Amino acid sequence: MEKNIRCNACARRIKEENGILKEDIFEGKKEWGYFSRLDLKVDTFFLCEDCYEQIVSKFQIPVTRKDKLEVM
């Protein structure tokens, strides 16, 4: 089953084959809670690797990035 995932920033279709993603993506999800203007809304979005890097490069405080030693 095709997922037809697109990057929310550039709208590029994420490569997949037989329902399996052939590139990695960033998936953001936020369930807004009380004391928010978006109370009880759920936002989700996807970013390709290029758009993710462009966005985080503009952060005043950089993301924390660690190397993994093992994949399970």
C-alpha positions as CSV (number, residue, x, y, z in Angstrom):
1,M,0.0,0.0,0.0
2,E,1.4,3.4,-1.1
3,K,1.7,5.9,1.7
4,N,2.1,9.0,-0.6
5,I,4.0,11.0,2.0
6,R,5.1,14.5,1.1
7,C,7.4,16.9,2.8
8,N,5.2,19.6,4.3
9,A,7.9,22.2,3.6
10,C,8.9,21.6,0.0
11,A,6.0,19.3,-1.1
12,R,8.4,16.7,-2.5
13,R,7.1,13.2,-2.5
14,I,9.1,10.9,-0.3
15,K,10.5,7.9,-2.1
16,E,8.9,4.6,-1.4
17,E,8.7,1.2,-3.0
18,N,6.0,-1.4,-2.2
19,G,4.8,0.7,0.7
20,I,8.3,0.9,2.3
21,L,10.0,4.3,2.6
22,K,13.3,4.5,0.8
23,E,14.5,7.6,2.6
24,D,14.1,8.7,6.2
25,I,11.9,11.6,7.2
26,F,11.3,13.7,10.3
27,E,7.8,13.2,11.7
28,G,6.5,15.9,14.0
29,K,3.4,15.5,16.1
30,K,2.0,17.8,18.8
31,E,-1.1,17.2,20.8
32,W,-2.0,20.7,22.1
33,G,-3.3,20.9,25.6
34,Y,-4.9,23.2,28.0
35,F,-3.8,26.8,28.2
36,S,-3.0,26.9,24.5
37,R,-4.8,28.7,21.7
38,L,-4.8,25.3,20.0
39,D,-6.3,23.4,22.8
40,L,-7.4,19.9,21.8
41,K,-5.9,20.1,18.3
42,V,-3.4,17.6,17.0
43,D,-0.8,18.8,14.4
44,T,1.3,16.3,12.4
45,F,3.8,17.0,9.7
46,F,6.7,15.4,7.8
47,L,10.0,16.9,6.7
48,C,12.5,15.5,4.2
49,E,16.1,15.5,5.4
50,D,17.1,18.6,3.4
51,C,14.2,20.7,4.7
52,Y,14.8,19.4,8.3
53,E,18.5,20.5,8.0
54,Q,17.5,23.9,6.6
55,I,15.0,24.6,9.4
56,V,17.2,23.4,12.3
57,S,20.2,25.4,11.0
58,K,18.3,28.6,11.8
59,F,17.8,27.7,15.5
60,Q,19.4,30.0,18.0
61,I,20.1,27.0,20.2
62,P,21.2,24.0,18.1
63,V,19.6,20.6,18.3
64,T,21.3,18.0,20.4
65,R,22.7,15.3,18.1
66,K,24.4,12.1,19.3
67,D,25.9,9.2,17.3
68,K,24.2,5.9,17.9
69,L,26.5,2.9,18.4
70,E,24.0,0.2,17.6
71,V,20.7,-0.1,15.7
72,M,18.1,-2.5,16.9
